[in-house]
């Protein structure tokens, strides 16, 4: 088994994709003609967006949208970058909320936490030393 992709259900797929392109520089790999699903080219693992309509079709009993709470959900998407400070600044300029400024951790990694307009918790981090 391998981790294939992460899908987040969002109010507007095109708006979410545009934010991720501006904030993190990812290119679109796939955008469904129906407009209710899209994927970003993000390395080995795909980040994908599906509309709430599609989410309710897939999960008829419902789900809790990532932006339904004032607090972020207890899960995060980690994005690795050589320049956490610049990446955080770019994401905030694109509309993310900075939750925790870039901080050097005791193990040497620099880490910042953001929340996307759709409510997803993002960890920006430098690569781990070998």
KEKOL-362993 format. One record per residue (C-alpha): chain; x, y, z; residue number from 0. Coordinates in nm, 4 decimals. Example, Ala and Ser with C-alpha at 12.3 -4.5 7.8 and 13.67 -1.06 7.14 Angstrom:
2
@cadena=A&c1=1.2300&c2=-0.4500&c3=0.7800&num=0
@cadena=A&c1=1.3670&c2=-0.1060&c3=0.7140&num=1
This chain:
130
@cadena=A&c1=0.0000&c2=0.0000&c3=0.0000&num=0
@cadena=A&c1=0.1084&c2=0.3588&c3=-0.0572&num=1
@cadena=A&c1=-0.0367&c2=0.7000&c3=0.0160&num=2
@cadena=A&c1=-0.2022&c2=0.8155&c3=-0.3049&num=3
@cadena=A&c1=-0.3646&c2=1.1522&c3=-0.2517&num=4
@cadena=A&c1=-0.5251&c2=1.3938&c3=-0.0104&num=5
@cadena=A&c1=-0.8703&c2=1.5292&c3=-0.0985&num=6
@cadena=A&c1=-1.0332&c2=1.8211&c3=0.0784&num=7
@cadena=A&c1=-1.3976&c2=1.9134&c3=0.0246&num=8
@cadena=A&c1=-1.4376&c2=2.2844&c3=-0.0458&num=9
@cadena=A&c1=-1.7071&c2=2.5381&c3=-0.1296&num=10
@cadena=A&c1=-1.5519&c2=2.6407&c3=-0.4626&num=11
@cadena=A&c1=-1.2938&c2=2.4181&c3=-0.6320&num=12
@cadena=A&c1=-1.1680&c2=2.6857&c3=-0.8746&num=13
@cadena=A&c1=-1.1185&c2=2.9401&c3=-0.5940&num=14
@cadena=A&c1=-0.9345&c2=2.6847&c3=-0.3808&num=15
@cadena=A&c1=-0.7067&c2=2.5831&c3=-0.6678&num=16
@cadena=A&c1=-0.6304&c2=2.9482&c3=-0.7441&num=17
@cadena=A&c1=-0.5353&c2=3.0069&c3=-0.3789&num=18
@cadena=A&c1=-0.3016&c2=2.7052&c3=-0.3730&num=19
@cadena=A&c1=-0.1395&c2=2.8124&c3=-0.6998&num=20
@cadena=A&c1=-0.0774&c2=3.1640&c3=-0.5679&num=21
@cadena=A&c1=0.0171&c2=3.0607&c3=-0.2127&num=22
@cadena=A&c1=0.2322&c2=2.7570&c3=-0.2813&num=23
@cadena=A&c1=0.3130&c2=2.7596&c3=-0.6532&num=24
@cadena=A&c1=0.1545&c2=2.4266&c3=-0.7473&num=25
@cadena=A&c1=0.0375&c2=2.3656&c3=-1.1032&num=26
@cadena=A&c1=-0.2976&c2=2.2088&c3=-1.1892&num=27
@cadena=A&c1=-0.2612&c2=1.8469&c3=-1.2975&num=28
@cadena=A&c1=-0.6297&c2=1.7772&c3=-1.3575&num=29
@cadena=A&c1=-0.9457&c2=1.9846&c3=-1.3527&num=30
@cadena=A&c1=-1.2691&c2=1.7940&c3=-1.4130&num=31
@cadena=A&c1=-1.4900&c2=1.9483&c3=-1.6828&num=32
@cadena=A&c1=-1.7761&c2=1.9523&c3=-1.4303&num=33
@cadena=A&c1=-1.5742&c2=2.1881&c3=-1.2088&num=34
@cadena=A&c1=-1.6342&c2=1.9792&c3=-0.8976&num=35
@cadena=A&c1=-1.2877&c2=1.8180&c3=-0.8749&num=36
@cadena=A&c1=-0.9282&c2=1.9201&c3=-0.9376&num=37
@cadena=A&c1=-0.5777&c2=1.7951&c3=-0.8596&num=38
@cadena=A&c1=-0.2487&c2=1.9768&c3=-0.8148&num=39
@cadena=A&c1=0.0898&c2=1.8470&c3=-0.9274&num=40
@cadena=A&c1=0.2620&c2=1.8370&c3=-0.5898&num=41
@cadena=A&c1=0.5268&c2=1.5672&c3=-0.6152&num=42
@cadena=A&c1=0.4644&c2=1.2010&c3=-0.5428&num=43
@cadena=A&c1=0.1406&c2=1.2652&c3=-0.3530&num=44
@cadena=A&c1=-0.1507&c2=1.4505&c3=-0.5069&num=45
@cadena=A&c1=-0.3410&c2=1.7293&c3=-0.3344&num=46
@cadena=A&c1=-0.6982&c2=1.7334&c3=-0.4629&num=47
@cadena=A&c1=-1.0116&c2=1.9405&c3=-0.4155&num=48
@cadena=A&c1=-1.3711&c2=1.8237&c3=-0.4457&num=49
@cadena=A&c1=-1.6863&c2=2.0281&c3=-0.4127&num=50
@cadena=A&c1=-1.9101&c2=1.9982&c3=-0.1091&num=51
@cadena=A&c1=-2.1763&c2=1.8679&c3=-0.3481&num=52
@cadena=A&c1=-1.9485&c2=1.5804&c3=-0.4478&num=53
@cadena=A&c1=-1.8624&c2=1.5291&c3=-0.0814&num=54
@cadena=A&c1=-2.2264&c2=1.4923&c3=0.0111&num=55
@cadena=A&c1=-2.2747&c2=1.2504&c3=-0.2799&num=56
@cadena=A&c1=-1.9814&c2=1.0411&c3=-0.1514&num=57
@cadena=A&c1=-2.0762&c2=1.0688&c3=0.2168&num=58
@cadena=A&c1=-2.4558&c2=1.0938&c3=0.2356&num=59
@cadena=A&c1=-2.4520&c2=1.0904&c3=0.6179&num=60
@cadena=A&c1=-2.2475&c2=1.4124&c3=0.6019&num=61
@cadena=A&c1=-1.9077&c2=1.5318&c3=0.7240&num=62
@cadena=A&c1=-1.7556&c2=1.8292&c3=0.9043&num=63
@cadena=A&c1=-1.6077&c2=2.0781&c3=0.6544&num=64
@cadena=A&c1=-1.2569&c2=2.1985&c3=0.7402&num=65
@cadena=A&c1=-1.3812&c2=2.5568&c3=0.7689&num=66
@cadena=A&c1=-1.6800&c2=2.4742&c3=0.9943&num=67
@cadena=A&c1=-1.4904&c2=2.5480&c3=1.3146&num=68
@cadena=A&c1=-1.3061&c2=2.8546&c3=1.4395&num=69
@cadena=A&c1=-1.0236&c2=2.6146&c3=1.5277&num=70
@cadena=A&c1=-0.8363&c2=2.4058&c3=1.2705&num=71
@cadena=A&c1=-0.9028&c2=2.0335&c3=1.2534&num=72
@cadena=A&c1=-0.6572&c2=1.8028&c3=1.4280&num=73
@cadena=A&c1=-0.4755&c2=1.7125&c3=1.1071&num=74
@cadena=A&c1=-0.2328&c2=1.8965&c3=0.8859&num=75
@cadena=A&c1=-0.0820&c2=1.8983&c3=0.5414&num=76
@cadena=A&c1=0.2956&c2=1.9356&c3=0.5618&num=77
@cadena=A&c1=0.4725&c2=2.1167&c3=0.2785&num=78
@cadena=A&c1=0.8521&c2=2.1015&c3=0.2757&num=79
@cadena=A&c1=1.0482&c2=2.4061&c3=0.1593&num=80
@cadena=A&c1=1.4011&c2=2.5392&c3=0.1923&num=81
@cadena=A&c1=1.2708&c2=2.8863&c3=0.2857&num=82
@cadena=A&c1=0.9883&c2=2.8635&c3=0.5389&num=83
@cadena=A&c1=0.9836&c2=3.2394&c3=0.6053&num=84
@cadena=A&c1=0.9382&c2=3.3307&c3=0.2374&num=85
@cadena=A&c1=0.6828&c2=3.0523&c3=0.1873&num=86
@cadena=A&c1=0.4806&c2=3.1708&c3=0.4868&num=87
@cadena=A&c1=0.4904&c2=3.5307&c3=0.3644&num=88
@cadena=A&c1=0.3724&c2=3.4223&c3=0.0181&num=89
@cadena=A&c1=0.0881&c2=3.2133&c3=0.1614&num=90
@cadena=A&c1=-0.0288&c2=3.4932&c3=0.3917&num=91
@cadena=A&c1=-0.0211&c2=3.7395&c3=0.1008&num=92
@cadena=A&c1=-0.2420&c2=3.4936&c3=-0.0918&num=93
@cadena=A&c1=-0.4982&c2=3.4801&c3=0.1903&num=94
@cadena=A&c1=-0.3799&c2=3.2204&c3=0.4454&num=95
@cadena=A&c1=-0.3978&c2=3.2985&c3=0.8158&num=96
@cadena=A&c1=-0.0688&c2=3.2684&c3=1.0020&num=97
@cadena=A&c1=-0.1263&c2=3.0600&c3=1.3161&num=98
@cadena=A&c1=0.2347&c2=3.0173&c3=1.4248&num=99
@cadena=A&c1=0.5272&c2=3.2186&c3=1.2872&num=100
@cadena=A&c1=0.8312&c2=3.0340&c3=1.1508&num=101
@cadena=A&c1=1.0185&c2=2.8897&c3=1.4477&num=102
@cadena=A&c1=1.3354&c2=2.6844&c3=1.4642&num=103
@cadena=A&c1=1.2584&c2=2.3631&c3=1.6534&num=104
@cadena=A&c1=1.5071&c2=2.1930&c3=1.8907&num=105
@cadena=A&c1=1.5747&c2=1.9237&c3=1.6277&num=106
@cadena=A&c1=1.6835&c2=2.1923&c3=1.3775&num=107
@cadena=A&c1=1.3800&c2=2.2112&c3=1.1520&num=108
@cadena=A&c1=1.2076&c2=2.5473&c3=1.0898&num=109
@cadena=A&c1=0.8284&c2=2.5188&c3=1.1080&num=110
@cadena=A&c1=0.5320&c2=2.7547&c3=1.0584&num=111
@cadena=A&c1=0.1583&c2=2.6843&c3=1.0742&num=112
@cadena=A&c1=-0.1076&c2=2.8417&c3=0.8532&num=113
@cadena=A&c1=-0.4755&c2=2.7957&c3=0.7862&num=114
@cadena=A&c1=-0.6060&c2=2.8143&c3=0.4316&num=115
@cadena=A&c1=-0.9255&c2=3.0043&c3=0.3433&num=116
@cadena=A&c1=-1.0939&c2=2.6610&c3=0.3249&num=117
@cadena=A&c1=-0.9884&c2=2.5856&c3=0.6824&num=118
@cadena=A&c1=-0.7086&c2=2.3360&c3=0.6188&num=119
@cadena=A&c1=-0.4132&c2=2.3396&c3=0.8570&num=120
@cadena=A&c1=-0.0812&c2=2.3677&c3=0.6745&num=121
@cadena=A&c1=0.2615&c2=2.3036&c3=0.8211&num=122
@cadena=A&c1=0.5411&c2=2.4693&c3=0.6282&num=123
@cadena=A&c1=0.8683&c2=2.3069&c3=0.7264&num=124
@cadena=A&c1=1.2292&c2=2.2893&c3=0.6237&num=125
@cadena=A&c1=1.3688&c2=1.9497&c3=0.5237&num=126
@cadena=A&c1=1.4692&c2=1.7221&c3=0.8095&num=127
@cadena=A&c1=1.8443&c2=1.6755&c3=0.8469&num=128
@cadena=A&c1=1.9670&c2=1.3233&c3=0.7737&num=129
